[in-house]
Amino acid sequence: MQGLKQYIKPLDVIVTIFFIFASFLPAYVFARQQSQIPEGVTLYAVININGREIERFSLREDTQLIITYTSEHGLSEDQYNIVEIDGLRIRVKYDNSRNQIGVNMGWISRPGETIVVLPHRFLIRIDVDPSQRNIDDIILPF
């Protein structure tokens, strides 16, 4: 312990503490943004394959869909994803990737949340209607 103290300077401790607190900043900003979503905003589920938007669904209470994405939508011949929409939430119900990371993500329902099936280059994200965005909701005061 005594030998270790000679290598640690007071500024090292300050810088380390600063970076520890700074690492929590993105979580704070995301939580703050999520708490400021006004009622009545239309939410959309956006499906992207290979970086291209394939479909956009309006999420409503009465929506019940199960959709299979295959090579017709831009995936490789041996790839497929089964997506389930249940009201205001969406998930990857099944895909044929090895690790099933997209399936294990579960349901998403808040703007900014995403599900990614990386081997298939398949992405689902929740977004708000662009006409309902307010610049004051995007820029957070500190």
Residue pairs with C-beta under 8 A, 6 or more apart in sequence:
29 140
30 112
32 140
33 112
33 137
33 138
33 140
34 110
34 111
34 112
36 137
37 110
37 111
37 128
37 137
38 137
41 111
41 128
41 129
41 132
42 58
42 59
42 128
42 129
42 132
43 58
43 59
43 88
43 109
43 111
43 126
43 127
43 128
43 129
44 56
44 57
44 58
44 59
44 126
44 127
44 128
44 129
45 56
45 57
45 59
45 85
45 90
45 124
45 125
45 126
45 127
46 53
46 55
46 56
46 124
46 125
46 126
46 127
47 53
47 54
47 55
47 56
47 57
47 69
47 83
47 122
47 123
47 124
48 54
48 122
48 123
48 124
48 125
49 69
49 73
49 74
49 75
49 120
49 121
49 122
49 123
50 74
50 121
51 121
52 74
54 69
54 73
54 74
55 67
57 63
57 65
57 85
57 90
59 85
59 87
59 88
59 89
59 90
59 109
59 126
60 87
60 88
61 87
61 88
62 87
63 85
63 86
63 87
64 85
64 86
64 87
65 83
65 84
65 85
66 82
66 83
66 84
66 85
66 93
67 82
67 83
67 85
68 80
68 81
68 82
68 83
69 75
69 80
69 81
69 82
69 83
69 122
70 79
70 80
71 77
71 79
75 81
75 120
75 122
76 120
78 96
79 95
79 96
79 97
79 119
79 120
80 95
80 96
81 92
81 94
81 95
81 102
81 117
81 120
81 122
82 92
82 93
82 94
82 95
83 90
83 91
83 92
83 93
83 124
84 90
84 91
84 92
84 93
86 107
88 109
89 107
89 108
89 109
90 107
90 108
90 109
90 115
90 124
90 126
91 103
91 105
91 106
91 107
91 108
91 115
92 102
92 103
92 105
92 115
92 117
92 122
92 124
93 103
94 103
95 102
95 103
95 117
95 120
95 122
97 117
97 118
97 119
97 120
98 119
101 116
101 117
101 118
102 115
102 116
102 117
102 122
105 115
105 116
108 114
108 115
108 124
108 126
109 126
110 126
111 126
111 127
111 128
112 125
112 126
113 125
113 126
114 123
114 124
114 125
114 126
115 123
115 124
115 125
116 122
116 123
117 123
